Amino acid sequence: MNDPAAATGVRIHPTAIVESGVVIGPRTAIWDGVHVRAGARIGRDCIVGEKTYVAYDVRIGDLVKINACVYVCAGVEIEDGVMVAAHTVFTNDRFPRATDPDLGGLLTSAPTDATLTTRVRRGATIGANCTIGPGIELGEFCMVGMGSVVTADVPAHALVLGNPARLAGLVCRCGEPVARAVAGTVPCGTHRCACGRSVEWSGFA
């Protein structure tokens, strides 16, 4: 698609920068000051909040809400139904440097062989002001509490909090807590929610 706005119902604010080669699905809204780099793909019925940056070749699924001032770096894949709250920052380099070892010149900011992939699985929520480390997977319907620094994979339905983020409990698909961790552990088994759904927990893999 040469013109992202050509898809049905796409709304792109006049101040947004959407580079050539970007694909945007129907009914998605791109708000003011957003910058979407070449090769990125954003699904249908999404919201990309003001001043958010979406890097080269990022993949964003359907029904995704990205709030204001989020930094989505190269190598990030966000599946359907994910919530990313304001001022969240993704990272993709374990050993970042500005220059070569001899300080002879700046290193490229473009993706390289050292760029790591971070995957946010469907239905996950990332709270405001979180930092997501490189090469991490956030499991389906997990929840990352506001201000957390995530340095390891998060299992499906896990609630993690803090710096570094630690297991605090389990959450249902609806978002309600169904179990609280004690000393960093949650009993294995079925944990039922008032909404009628349940979460099966077998511990960390």
FIKOLZA-1660 file (N, C-alpha, C; in steps of 0.1 Angstrom, whole numbers, plus 5000, padded with zeros to 4 digits):
% residues 205
   i   px   py   pz ch aa at
   1 5008 4988 5000  A  M  N
   1 5000 5000 5000  A  M CA
   1 5009 5012 5000  A  M  C
   2 5008 5021 4990  A  N  N
   2 5016 5033 4989  A  N CA
   2 5011 5044 4998  A  N  C
   3 4998 5045 5000  A  D  N
   3 4992 5055 5008  A  D CA
   3 4986 5048 5020  A  D  C
   4 4992 5049 5032  A  P  N
   4 4986 5043 5044  A  P CA
   4 4971 5047 5046  A  P  C
   5 4969 5060 5043  A  A  N
   5 4955 5065 5046  A  A CA
   5 4945 5060 5036  A  A  C
   6 4949 5053 5026  A  A  N
   6 4940 5047 5016  A  A CA
   6 4931 5036 5022  A  A  C
   7 4936 5029 5032  A  A  N
   7 4928 5019 5039  A  A CA
   7 4915 5025 5045  A  A  C
   8 4905 5017 5045  A  T  N
   8 4892 5022 5050  A  T CA
   8 4892 5028 5064  A  T  C
   9 4889 5041 5065  A  G  N
   9 4887 5047 5078  A  G CA
   9 4900 5050 5085  A  G  C
  10 4912 5049 5079  A  V  N
  10 4924 5053 5086  A  V CA
  10 4925 5068 5088  A  V  C
  11 4929 5072 5101  A  R  N
  11 4930 5086 5104  A  R CA
  11 4944 5089 5108  A  R  C
  12 4951 5098 5101  A  I  N
  12 4964 5102 5103  A  I CA
  12 4965 5117 5106  A  I  C
  13 4969 5121 5118  A  H  N
  13 4970 5135 5121  A  H CA
  13 4979 5142 5112  A  H  C
  14 4976 5155 5108  A  P  N
  14 4985 5162 5099  A  P CA
  14 4999 5163 5103  A  P  C
  15 5002 5163 5117  A  T  N
  15 5015 5164 5122  A  T CA
  15 5023 5151 5123  A  T  C
  16 5016 5140 5120  A  A  N
  16 5023 5127 5121  A  A CA
  16 5032 5125 5109  A  A  C
  17 5043 5118 5111  A  I  N
  17 5052 5114 5100  A  I CA
  17 5050 5099 5097  A  I  C
  18 5045 5095 5086  A  V  N
  18 5044 5081 5082  A  V CA
  18 5052 5079 5070  A  V  C
  19 5063 5072 5071  A  E  N
  19 5072 5070 5060  A  E CA
  19 5067 5061 5049  A  E  C
  20 5074 5061 5038  A  S  N
  20 5071 5052 5027  A  S CA
  20 5072 5038 5030  A  S  C
  21 5063 5030 5026  A  G  N
  21 5063 5015 5028  A  G CA
  21 5056 5011 5041  A  G  C
  22 5051 5020 5048  A  V  N
  22 5043 5016 5060  A  V CA
  22 5029 5011 5056  A  V  C
  23 5025 5000 5063  A  V  N
  23 5011 4995 5060  A  V CA
  23 5003 4997 5073  A  V  C
  24 4991 5003 5071  A  I  N
  24 4982 5006 5082  A  I CA
  24 4969 5000 5079  A  I  C
  25 4963 4992 5089  A  G  N
  25 4950 4985 5086  A  G CA
  25 4938 4995 5088  A  G  C
  26 4926 4990 5084  A  P  N
  26 4914 4998 5084  A  P CA
  26 4911 5003 5098  A  P  C
  27 4906 5015 5099  A  R  N
  27 4901 5022 5111  A  R CA
  27 4911 5024 5122  A  R  C
  28 4924 5024 5118  A  T  N
  28 4934 5027 5128  A  T CA
  28 4936 5042 5128  A  T  C
  29 4939 5047 5140  A  A  N
  29 4942 5062 5142  A  A CA
  29 4956 5064 5146  A  A  C
  30 4963 5073 5139  A  I  N
  30 4976 5078 5142  A  I CA
  30 4976 5092 5146  A  I  C
  31 4979 5095 5159  A  W  N
  31 4977 5108 5165  A  W CA
  31 4989 5117 5163  A  W  C
  32 4988 5129 5168  A  D  N
  32 4997 5140 5165  A  D CA
  32 5011 5137 5170  A  D  C
  33 5020 5141 5161  A  G  N
  33 5034 5139 5165  A  G CA
  33 5040 5125 5164  A  G  C
  34 5032 5116 5160  A  V  N
  34 5037 5102 5158  A  V CA
  34 5047 5101 5147  A  V  C
  35 5057 5093 5148  A  H  N
  35 5066 5090 5137  A  H CA
  35 5066 5075 5135  A  H  C
  36 5062 5070 5123  A  V  N
  36 5062 5056 5119  A  V CA
  36 5072 5054 5108  A  V  C
  37 5083 5046 5111  A  R  N
  37 5094 5044 5101  A  R CA
  37 5090 5034 5091  A  R  C
  38 5098 5034 5080  A  A  N
  38 5096 5026 5068  A  A CA
  38 5096 5011 5072  A  A  C
  39 5086 5004 5066  A  G  N
  39 5085 4990 5067  A  G CA
  39 5076 4985 5079  A  G  C
  40 5072 4995 5087  A  A  N
  40 5064 4991 5099  A  A CA
  40 5050 4987 5094  A  A  C
  41 5044 4977 5101  A  R  N
  41 5030 4973 5098  A  R CA
  41 5022 4974 5110  A  R  C
  42 5011 4981 5109  A  I  N
  42 5001 4983 5120  A  I CA
  42 4988 4978 5115  A  I  C
  43 4981 4970 5124  A  G  N
  43 4969 4963 5120  A  G CA
  43 4957 4972 5121  A  G  C
  44 4945 4965 5121  A  R  N
  44 4932 4972 5120  A  R CA
  44 4928 4977 5134  A  R  C
  45 4920 4987 5135  A  D  N
  45 4913 4992 5147  A  D CA
  45 4923 4994 5158  A  D  C
  46 4935 5000 5155  A  C  N
  46 4945 5003 5165  A  C CA
  46 4945 5018 5168  A  C  C
  47 4950 5022 5179  A  I  N
  47 4953 5036 5183  A  I CA
  47 4968 5037 5186  A  I  C
  48 4974 5047 5179  A  V  N
  48 4988 5050 5182  A  V CA
  48 4988 5064 5187  A  V  C
  49 4991 5066 5200  A  G  N
  49 4990 5079 5207  A  G CA
  49 5000 5089 5204  A  G  C
  50 4997 5101 5207  A  E  N
  50 5006 5112 5203  A  E CA
  50 5020 5111 5208  A  E  C
  51 5029 5115 5199  A  K  N
  51 5044 5116 5201  A  K CA
  51 5050 5102 5203  A  K  C
  52 5043 5091 5198  A  T  N
  52 5049 5078 5199  A  T CA
  52 5058 5076 5187  A  T  C
  53 5068 5068 5189  A  Y  N
  53 5078 5065 5178  A  Y CA
  53 5077 5050 5175  A  Y  C
  54 5075 5046 5162  A  V  N
  54 5075 5032 5158  A  V CA
  54 5086 5030 5148  A  V  C
  55 5095 5022 5151  A  A  N
  55 5108 5020 5143  A  A CA
  55 5106 5012 5131  A  A  C
  56 5116 5011 5123  A  Y  N
  56 5117 5003 5111  A  Y CA
  56 5112 4988 5113  A  Y  C
  57 5103 4984 5104  A  D  N
  57 5098 4970 5103  A  D CA
  57 5092 4965 5116  A  D  C
  58 5088 4973 5125  A  V  N
  58 5080 4969 5137  A  V CA
  58 5067 4962 5132  A  V  C
  59 5062 4952 5139  A  R  N
  59 5050 4946 5136  A  R CA
  59 5040 4948 5148  A  R  C
  60 5028 4954 5144  A  I  N
  60 5018 4956 5154  A  I CA
  60 5005 4950 5149  A  I  C
  61 4999 4942 5157  A  G  N
  61 4987 4935 5153  A  G CA
  61 4974 4943 5153  A  G  C
  62 4963 4936 5154  A  D  N
  62 4950 4943 5154  A  D CA
  62 4946 4947 5168  A  D  C
  63 4937 4957 5169  A  L  N
  63 4931 4960 5182  A  L CA
  63 4941 4963 5193  A  L  C
  64 4952 4970 5189  A  V  N
  64 4962 4974 5198  A  V CA
  64 4961 4989 5202  A  V  C
  65 4962 4991 5215  A  K  N
  65 4962 5005 5220  A  K CA
  65 4976 5009 5225  A  K  C
  66 4982 5019 5219  A  I  N
  66 4995 5024 5223  A  I CA
  66 4993 5039 5227  A  I  C
  67 4995 5042 5239  A  N  N
  67 4993 5055 5245  A  N CA
  67 5004 5065 5241  A  N  C
  68 5003 5077 5246  A  A  N
  68 5013 5087 5242  A  A CA
  68 5027 5084 5246  A  A  C
  69 5036 5089 5238  A  C  N
  69 5050 5090 5241  A  C CA
  69 5056 5076 5243  A  C  C
  70 5052 5066 5236  A  V  N
  70 5058 5052 5237  A  V CA
  70 5069 5051 5226  A  V  C
  71 5080 5045 5230  A  Y  N
  71 5091 5042 5221  A  Y CA
  71 5092 5027 5217  A  Y  C
  72 5088 5024 5205  A  V  N
  72 5088 5011 5200  A  V CA
  72 5100 5009 5190  A  V  C
  73 5110 5003 5195  A  C  N
  73 5123 5002 5187  A  C CA
  73 5122 4990 5177  A  C  C
  74 5132 4990 5168  A  A  N
  74 5133 4979 5158  A  A CA
  74 5134 4966 5166  A  A  C
  75 5128 4956 5160  A  G  N
  75 5128 4942 5165  A  G CA
  75 5116 4939 5174  A  G  C
  76 5107 4948 5176  A  V  N
  76 5095 4946 5185  A  V CA
  76 5084 4940 5176  A  V  C
  77 5077 4930 5181  A  E  N
  77 5065 4924 5175  A  E CA
  77 5054 4925 5186  A  E  C
  78 5043 4931 5183  A  I  N
  78 5032 4933 5192  A  I CA
  78 5020 4926 5186  A  I  C
  79 5015 4916 5193  A  E  N
  79 5003 4908 5188  A  E CA
  79 4990 4915 5190  A  E  C
  80 4979 4909 5187  A  D  N
  80 4966 4915 5188  A  D CA
  80 4962 4917 5202  A  D  C
  81 4954 4928 5204  A  G  N
  81 4948 4931 5216  A  G CA
  81 4957 4936 5228  A  G  C
  82 4968 4941 5224  A  V  N
  82 4978 4945 5234  A  V CA
  82 4976 4959 5238  A  V  C
  83 4978 4962 5251  A  M  N
  83 4977 4976 5256  A  M CA
  83 4991 4980 5261  A  M  C
  84 4996 4991 5255  A  V  N
  84 5009 4997 5259  A  V CA
  84 5007 5011 5264  A  V  C
  85 5008 5013 5277  A  A  N
  85 5005 5026 5283  A  A CA
  85 5016 5036 5281  A  A  C
  86 5013 5049 5285  A  A  N
  86 5021 5060 5281  A  A CA
  86 5036 5059 5287  A  A  C
  87 5045 5064 5279  A  H  N
  87 5059 5065 5282  A  H CA
  87 5066 5052 5284  A  H  C
  88 5061 5041 5279  A  T  N
  88 5068 5028 5279  A  T CA
  88 5079 5029 5269  A  T  C
  89 5090 5023 5272  A  V  N
  89 5102 5022 5263  A  V CA
  89 5106 5008 5261  A  V  C
  90 5107 5004 5248  A  F  N
  90 5113 4991 5245  A  F CA
  90 5128 4993 5241  A  F  C
  91 5136 4983 5244  A  T  N
  91 5150 4983 5240  A  T CA
  91 5154 4971 5232  A  T  C
  92 5165 4971 5225  A  N  N
  92 5168 4960 5216  A  N CA
  92 5183 4956 5215  A  N  C
  93 5191 4962 5224  A  D  N
  93 5205 4960 5224  A  D CA
  93 5210 4958 5238  A  D  C
  94 5216 4946 5240  A  R  N
  94 5221 4943 5254  A  R CA
  94 5234 4951 5258  A  R  C
  95 5242 4955 5248  A  F  N
  95 5254 4961 5250  A  F CA
  95 5256 4974 5242  A  F  C
  96 5247 4984 5245  A  P  N
  96 5247 4996 5236  A  P CA
  96 5259 5005 5238  A  P  C
  97 5264 5010 5227  A  R  N
  97 5274 5020 5226  A  R CA
  97 5271 5030 5216  A  R  C
  98 5275 5043 5218  A  A  N
  98 5273 5053 5208  A  A CA
  98 5283 5052 5196  A  A  C
  99 5295 5048 5199  A  T  N
  99 5306 5048 5189  A  T CA
  99 5313 5034 5188  A  T  C
 100 5322 5033 5178  A  D  N
 100 5331 5022 5178  A  D CA
 100 5341 5022 5190  A  D  C
 101 5348 5011 5192  A  P  N
 101 5356 5011 5204  A  P CA
 101 5367 5021 5205  A  P  C
 102 5371 5026 5193  A  D  N
 102 5382 5036 5193  A  D CA
 102 5377 5050 5192  A  D  C
 103 5364 5052 5194  A  L  N
 103 5357 5065 5194  A  L CA
 103 5360 5072 5181  A  L  C
 104 5360 5065 5170  A  G  N
 104 5363 5070 5157  A  G CA
 104 5351 5075 5150  A  G  C
 105 5339 5070 5153  A  G  N
 105 5327 5074 5146  A  G CA
 105 5315 5068 5153  A  G  C
 106 5303 5074 5150  A  L  N
 106 5291 5069 5156  A  L CA
 106 5287 5056 5150  A  L  C
 107 5282 5047 5158  A  L  N
 107 5276 5034 5153  A  L CA
 107 5262 5037 5147  A  L  C
 108 5258 5028 5137  A  T  N
 108 5245 5030 5131  A  T CA
 108 5234 5029 5141  A  T  C
 109 5223 5036 5139  A  S  N
 109 5211 5035 5147  A  S CA
 109 5201 5025 5140  A  S  C
 110 5204 5021 5128  A  A  N
 110 5196 5011 5121  A  A CA
 110 5197 4997 5127  A  A  C
 111 5188 4988 5125  A  P  N
 111 5189 4974 5129  A  P CA
 111 5201 4968 5124  A  P  C
 112 5208 4959 5132  A  T  N
 112 5219 4952 5128  A  T CA
 112 5217 4937 5132  A  T  C
 113 5228 4929 5130  A  D  N
 113 5227 4915 5134  A  D CA
 113 5226 4913 5149  A  D  C
 114 5230 4924 5156  A  A  N
 114 5229 4923 5171  A  A CA
 114 5216 4928 5176  A  A  C
 115 5207 4933 5168  A  T  N
 115 5193 4937 5172  A  T CA
 115 5185 4925 5177  A  T  C
 116 5180 4925 5189  A  L  N
 116 5173 4914 5195  A  L CA
 116 5158 4916 5193  A  L  C
 117 5150 4906 5192  A  T  N
 117 5136 4906 5190  A  T CA
 117 5129 4905 5203  A  T  C
 118 5119 4914 5205  A  T  N
 118 5110 4913 5217  A  T CA
 118 5096 4911 5212  A  T  C
 119 5089 4901 5218  A  R  N
 119 5076 4898 5214  A  R CA
 119 5066 4900 5226  A  R  C
 120 5055 4907 5222  A  V  N
 120 5045 4910 5232  A  V CA
 120 5033 4902 5227  A  V  C
 121 5029 4891 5234  A  R  N
 121 5019 4882 5230  A  R CA
 121 5005 4888 5232  A  R  C
 122 4995 4882 5225  A  R  N
 122 4981 4888 5225  A  R CA
 122 4976 4890 5238  A  R  C
 123 4968 4901 5239  A  G  N
 123 4961 4904 5252  A  G CA
 123 4969 4910 5263  A  G  C
 124 4982 4911 5262  A  A  N
 124 4991 4916 5273  A  A CA
 124 4989 4931 5275  A  A  C
 125 4992 4935 5288  A  T  N
 125 4991 4949 5291  A  T CA
 125 5004 4953 5297  A  T  C
 126 5009 4965 5293  A  I  N
 126 5022 4971 5298  A  I CA
 126 5018 4984 5304  A  I  C
 127 5020 4986 5317  A  G  N
 127 5016 4998 5324  A  G CA
 127 5025 5010 5320  A  G  C
 128 5021 5022 5325  A  A  N
 128 5028 5034 5322  A  A CA
 128 5042 5034 5327  A  A  C
 129 5051 5040 5320  A  N  N
 129 5065 5043 5324  A  N CA
 129 5073 5030 5326  A  N  C
 130 5070 5020 5319  A  C  N
 130 5077 5007 5319  A  C CA
 130 5089 5007 5310  A  C  C
 131 5099 5000 5313  A  T  N
 131 5111 4997 5304  A  T CA
 131 5111 4982 5302  A  T  C
 132 5111 4978 5289  A  I  N
 132 5111 4964 5285  A  I CA
 132 5125 4961 5279  A  I  C
 133 5132 4952 5285  A  G  N
 133 5146 4949 5281  A  G CA
 133 5146 4942 5267  A  G  C
 134 5158 4940 5261  A  P  N
 134 5158 4934 5248  A  P CA
 134 5157 4919 5248  A  P  C
 135 5151 4913 5237  A  G  N
 135 5151 4899 5236  A  G CA
 135 5141 4892 5245  A  G  C
 136 5131 4899 5249  A  I  N
 136 5122 4894 5260  A  I CA
 136 5108 4890 5253  A  I  C
 137 5102 4880 5259  A  E  N
 137 5088 4877 5255  A  E CA
 137 5078 4879 5267  A  E  C
 138 5068 4887 5264  A  L  N
 138 5057 4889 5274  A  L CA
 138 5046 4880 5270  A  L  C
 139 5042 4871 5278  A  G  N
 139 5032 4861 5275  A  G CA
 139 5018 4866 5274  A  G  C
 140 5009 4858 5268  A  E  N
 140 4995 4861 5265  A  E CA
 140 4988 4866 5278  A  E  C
 141 4982 4877 5277  A  F  N
 141 4973 4882 5288  A  F CA
 141 4981 4885 5301  A  F  C
 142 4994 4886 5300  A  C  N
 142 5002 4890 5312  A  C CA
 142 4999 4905 5315  A  C  C
 143 5004 4910 5326  A  M  N
 143 5002 4924 5330  A  M CA
 143 5015 4929 5337  A  M  C
 144 5021 4939 5332  A  V  N
 144 5033 4945 5337  A  V CA
 144 5029 4958 5344  A  V  C
 145 5031 4959 5357  A  G  N
 145 5027 4970 5365  A  G CA
 145 5034 4983 5362  A  G  C
 146 5028 4994 5364  A  M  N
 146 5034 5007 5360  A  M CA
 146 5048 5009 5367  A  M  C
 147 5057 5015 5359  A  G  N
 147 5070 5018 5364  A  G CA
 147 5080 5006 5364  A  G  C
 148 5075 4994 5360  A  S  N
 148 5084 4982 5361  A  S CA
 148 5095 4982 5351  A  S  C
 149 5106 4975 5354  A  V  N
 149 5117 4973 5345  A  V CA
 149 5118 4958 5343  A  V  C
 150 5115 4954 5330  A  V  N
 150 5113 4939 5327  A  V CA
 150 5127 4935 5321  A  V  C
 151 5133 4925 5328  A  T  N
 151 5146 4920 5324  A  T CA
 151 5146 4905 5320  A  T  C
 152 5134 4899 5321  A  A  N
 152 5133 4885 5318  A  A CA
 152 5119 4882 5313  A  A  C
 153 5117 4870 5306  A  D  N
 153 5104 4867 5300  A  D CA
 153 5094 4867 5311  A  D  C
 154 5081 4870 5307  A  V  N
 154 5070 4870 5316  A  V CA
 154 5060 4860 5311  A  V  C
 155 5056 4850 5320  A  P  N
 155 5047 4840 5315  A  P CA
 155 5033 4845 5312  A  P  C
 156 5025 4837 5305  A  A  N
 156 5011 4841 5302  A  A CA
 156 5004 4843 5316  A  A  C
 157 4996 4853 5316  A  H  N
 157 4987 4856 5328  A  H CA
 157 4994 4861 5340  A  H  C
 158 5008 4862 5340  A  A  N
 158 5015 4866 5351  A  A CA
 158 5014 4881 5353  A  A  C
 159 5013 4886 5366  A  L  N
 159 5013 4900 5370  A  L CA
 159 5027 4902 5375  A  L  C
 160 5035 4911 5369  A  V  N
 160 5048 4914 5374  A  V CA
 160 5050 4929 5378  A  V  C
 161 5058 4931 5388  A  L  N
 161 5059 4945 5393  A  L CA
 161 5074 4947 5397  A  L  C
 162 5078 4960 5396  A  G  N
 162 5091 4964 5403  A  G CA
 162 5102 4965 5393  A  G  C
 163 5114 4967 5400  A  N  N
 163 5127 4969 5393  A  N CA
 163 5137 4961 5400  A  N  C
 164 5141 4949 5394  A  P  N
 164 5135 4943 5382  A  P CA
 164 5121 4937 5385  A  P  C
 165 5114 4935 5375  A  A  N
 165 5100 4931 5376  A  A CA
 165 5100 4916 5382  A  A  C
 166 5092 4914 5392  A  R  N
 166 5090 4901 5398  A  R CA
 166 5076 4896 5399  A  R  C
 167 5074 4883 5399  A  L  N
 167 5060 4878 5399  A  L CA
 167 5053 4883 5412  A  L  C
 168 5041 4889 5410  A  A  N
 168 5033 4894 5421  A  A CA
 168 5019 4887 5421  A  A  C
 169 5016 4879 5411  A  G  N
 169 5003 4872 5411  A  G CA
 169 4999 4868 5397  A  G  C
 170 4987 4865 5395  A  L  N
 170 4981 4861 5382  A  L CA
 170 4969 4870 5379  A  L  C
 171 4967 4872 5366  A  V  N
 171 4955 4880 5362  A  V CA
 171 4947 4872 5351  A  V  C
 172 4934 4874 5352  A  C  N
 172 4925 4868 5342  A  C CA
 172 4926 4875 5329  A  C  C
 173 4920 4870 5319  A  R  N
 173 4919 4876 5306  A  R CA
 173 4911 4890 5307  A  R  C
 174 4902 4891 5317  A  C  N
 174 4895 4903 5319  A  C CA
 174 4903 4914 5326  A  C  C
 175 4915 4910 5332  A  G  N
 175 4924 4919 5338  A  G CA
 175 4923 4919 5353  A  G  C
 176 4913 4912 5359  A  E  N
 176 4912 4911 5374  A  E CA
 176 4922 4901 5379  A  E  C
 177 4928 4904 5391  A  P  N
 177 4937 4895 5397  A  P CA
 177 4930 4882 5402  A  P  C
 178 4936 4870 5400  A  V  N
 178 4930 4858 5404  A  V CA
 178 4938 4851 5415  A  V  C
 179 4951 4855 5417  A  A  N
 179 4960 4849 5427  A  A CA
 179 4971 4859 5430  A  A  C
 180 4975 4859 5442  A  R  N
 180 4986 4867 5447  A  R CA
 180 4998 4858 5450  A  R  C
 181 5010 4863 5446  A  A  N
 181 5022 4856 5449  A  A CA
 181 5026 4857 5464  A  A  C
 182 5031 4847 5469  A  V  N
 182 5037 4847 5483  A  V CA
 182 5052 4843 5482  A  V  C
 183 5061 4852 5486  A  A  N
 183 5075 4849 5484  A  A CA
 183 5079 4846 5470  A  A  C
 184 5072 4853 5460  A  G  N
 184 5075 4851 5446  A  G CA
 184 5070 4839 5440  A  G  C
 185 5061 4832 5446  A  T  N
 185 5055 4820 5440  A  T CA
 185 5040 4820 5441  A  T  C
 186 5033 4814 5431  A  V  N
 186 5019 4812 5431  A  V CA
 186 5016 4797 5430  A  V  C
 187 5007 4792 5438  A  P  N
 187 5004 4777 5438  A  P CA
 187 5000 4773 5424  A  P  C
 188 5005 4761 5420  A  C  N
 188 5000 4756 5407  A  C CA
 188 4986 4751 5408  A  C  C
 189 4979 4752 5396  A  G  N
 189 4965 4747 5396  A  G CA
 189 4956 4757 5389  A  G  C
 190 4943 4755 5391  A  T  N
 190 4933 4764 5385  A  T CA
 190 4929 4775 5394  A  T  C
 191 4930 4787 5389  A  H  N
 191 4926 4799 5396  A  H CA
 191 4914 4806 5390  A  H  C
 192 4903 4806 5397  A  R  N
 192 4891 4811 5390  A  R CA
 192 4888 4826 5393  A  R  C
 193 4882 4832 5383  A  C  N
 193 4879 4846 5384  A  C CA
 193 4864 4848 5386  A  C  C
 194 4860 4859 5392  A  A  N
 194 4846 4862 5394  A  A CA
 194 4839 4864 5380  A  A  C
 195 4846 4866 5369  A  C  N
 195 4839 4868 5356  A  C CA
 195 4835 4854 5350  A  C  C
 196 4839 4843 5357  A  G  N
 196 4836 4830 5352  A  G CA
 196 4847 4823 5344  A  G  C
 197 4858 4831 5341  A  R  N
 197 4869 4824 5334  A  R CA
 197 4879 4819 5345  A  R  C
 198 4889 4812 5340  A  S  N
 198 4899 4807 5350  A  S CA
 198 4913 4807 5343  A  S  C
 199 4923 4807 5352  A  V  N
 199 4937 4807 5347  A  V CA
 199 4944 4794 5352  A  V  C
 200 4949 4786 5343  A  E  N
 200 4957 4775 5347  A  E CA
 200 4972 4779 5348  A  E  C
 201 4977 4776 5360  A  W  N
 201 4991 4780 5363  A  W CA
 201 4999 4768 5367  A  W  C
 202 5010 4766 5359  A  S  N
 202 5019 4754 5362  A  S CA
 202 5033 4759 5366  A  S  C
 203 5034 4772 5370  A  G  N
 203 5047 4778 5374  A  G CA
 203 5055 4782 5362  A  G  C
 204 5067 4787 5365  A  F  N
 204 5076 4791 5355  A  F CA
 204 5082 4779 5347  A  F  C
 205 5082 4780 5334  A  A  N
 205 5087 4769 5326  A  A CA
 205 5102 4767 5328  A  A  C
% end
